Structure formats: C-alpha cells, structure tokens
Amino acid sequence: SAVLVGSRRAHLVSSAEIGSRLVSAALMYAGLVFAPSLMALAFAQSIGRLGYWLVIRRHIKRYVPEARVSLSMARYVHFKELFGYGSQNAFLNFAWLLSDRKDVTLITIFLGPMWVASYTFARLLIISVSNLTSAVTQALRPNLIYHWARSEFDQAYTIYYTASRYSAFMATTAATFLLMYGKSFLAL
C-alpha cells in the first residue's frame, strides 16, 4: 500500500481498506448468525485481509507498473539493511503491542478471562469505527500536504474542510449504529 500512497493514490488504499472491512463485517455477521465461534470471526478477518492484499496488488500492477518485487532482486546487502531497520521496527511494534494490550491483561487479572472475549468484541467495534473514519482523512492527506507545500492555502483548506465533513459524517453514522445495535451485537 505504501507504493500507492507514495504515488499519490491513497484513495485507492482507503477504498480497498473500507471494502475489506465491509466484507469482513458481513462475513462476521454471517458467521455469528450461522456458526458462532471464534474460528468464524478469524476466518472472516482473514478473508477480508486477503481481499485487501489482492486489490492492492491489482492497483499497483495497474497504476504503478514499474513497482515490482522479485527474488532475482534480492541481495545480501538489502537483507542486512532490512534486518537493521526491521529488527528495530519489530522491537518497537512489540513494545507498542504490550502497552496497547495491557487492558486485556488487567481485565484478565481483575475480572477473569471470560470477560476478555466480550471486551475484545466491543474494542473491535470501536477500532473499526475509528479506522473507517480515518480512512477518509488518510485518502485526502497527501493532497492536503501537496497543496499546503505549494502555498495553495485555499485549496488546502477546501480539502481539509471536505475531509472534516466526510469523517464527521462517517463517525456520526457509525456511532449512531453502535448506540442502536451495539448491545445486541455484543449479546449475540
């Protein structure tokens, strides 16, 4: 996806992300109705991610055909650079994961492990709403930065206000849905 963002096609990444989340949500709903289990939810998430990767791959081939990955391009020096950066990045991601998931640890300690699943589903709903909203602003951010850097402030403000309206609409719609159906979904 970074290839598409770097070529100022972040809207393709965002639309693929939104589409994959909608597919995952529909599959999760179907899984919870017909075969409620954690495996059904994991399967739904996996199908959504796989679809996202395939769509991104198709967009890269279509819009940035010069971007390619091949084993023939692999060199020891590249692996060394990647490991140097990747190991530091992996350490930071692991530290972030520990700090981000301390809530689950505390819930397990104080309430018991049976509450983790309920909390995780509720957390997943909130994260999905947040990601859906940020997908709108992420798509417009490269263009906003581009116009701001060129001192085209009127255009930059227009993009900013448009992103604010769309993301506020998405957040309000999703929050209303959660208020109306969130309890029923968690009970299911």
N, C-alpha and C positions, 0 to 999 in steps of 0.2 A: 504493500500500500504506500510505502514511502516514495516509491518511484512515481506513482500517480500524484501524490501531494507535491513532490518536487517539480513536477511538470505542470503545476497549477491546474490539476484536475481533481482537487479534493472533493468536489461534489460527487464524483463517481465513487470514491471511497465511502463517503457518508451515505449515499443511496444504497450501496451494497450492504453497509452495516445495518441500516434501517430495515432493508429487505430481509436480511438474515435473522434479525431479531423478531420480525413479524412471523417468519416461518417457524422459528424456534418456539415462539409463544403459541402459535396454532398447534404445533406438534405436542407441546407440553399440555395444553388443554385437552387435546385428544387422548394423550397418554393418561392423564389423570381421570378422565371420564371412563375410558375403556379398560385400562390396565394400570391402576395407580401403583406406582413403585418408583424408587429412586433410579432404577435402570431405565425406565421410560423417560424420566427427566434428563438423564445423562445422554440417552440416545437422541432426544430432541435437540439438546445443546450441540451435540456432535454433528448432526445433520446441518444445523444452522451454520456452524463454523466451516464445515466442508463446502457448503454452498457459497459462503462468503469468499473463501480462497479461490474457488473455481471462477467466480465472477471477476475477482480482482485479476486473476491470471489472464482471463479473456480481454479485459480492458487494457492491460499492459501490452498484450500482443497487438491489439488494435491501435492504441493511441501512442505507444512508445515502443515501436518495434525494435529499436536499436538496443533496448534493455534486454539482456539475456543472461542466463546462468547455465554454465556447462562445466562438467568435470574436467574438460580439457583446459579450462581457465585456472584450475586450482594449482597453486604454487605454495611451497613450504613457507615462504615469507608472508604470504597472505594469511595462512593459518596461524602463524605466530602473531601477526598483528591482530587478527580476530580474537585469538585467545587472550592477548594482553588486554584488549578492550572488553571482550566478553566476560572474562573472569571477574573483572571489577564490576561490570554491569550486573552479573549474576549475583554477586555478593550484595550489592545494593538492593536488587529485587528481592532477595531472600530476607534481608533486614526489613524492607518495606512490608513483605508478606507477614512477618512476625508481628510487626507493630499494627498492621491493618487487621489482623485476625485475633488480636488479644481479646476482643469482645466474645468470641466463641469460647476461648479458654476460660474467661471469667464466668460465662453462663454455665459452662460445664461444672466448674468448681462450686458455684453458689446455688444453682438451680437443678443441676443434674443433666446428664447427656440427652435425656428425652426432649428437652426444650431446644436443643441445638437445631434440630430439623425445622421446627416452627419458626425459629428466629431466622434461619438461613433463607427460607422461602420469603419471609417478609423483607429481608435485606435485599434479596434478589429483585423483588418488585421495585424497591426504591432505586436500586442501582440501574435497573432497566429504564426507569423514567428519567433519571439523570443522564444516562448515555443517549437516550432518544433526543433529549433537549440539546445536549452538547453537540450532537451530530449536525444540527442545523448551523450552529455557530462555527464549528470546525470547518464546514464546507466554505464558509464565506471569509474566514480569517486570512488566507493567503492573498485574496483580492483586496481586503481591507489594508493589509500591510503594504501591498504594492502601491496602492493609490496614496497612502499616507507618506511613503518614502518619496514619491514624486511630487509632494506638496499639493496634491489634488484633494484638498480637505473637504470640499463639498461632496465629492464622490465617496470619499471615505466615510463621512457622516451618514450619507444615504445608505451605504452598506451596513453601517453599524446599527442604525435605527431599524432597518429591514430585518436584520438578524435578531434584534431585541424583540420585535413584534412577533416574528415566527417562533422564536424559542419560548416566549411568554405564552403564546397560544398552545404550543405543544405541552408545556409544563402544566398549564391550567387544565387542559383536556385530560392529561394523564392523572393529575391529582384528583380531579373530579371522578374519574373512573375508579381510582383507588378508594376514594371515600365511599362510593356507591357499592363497589363489588369486592373490595379488598378483603373484608372479613369473611365473605362467602368463599372466596378463592382459598384463603388460608384454612378455613374449616374443611373444604374439600380435600 
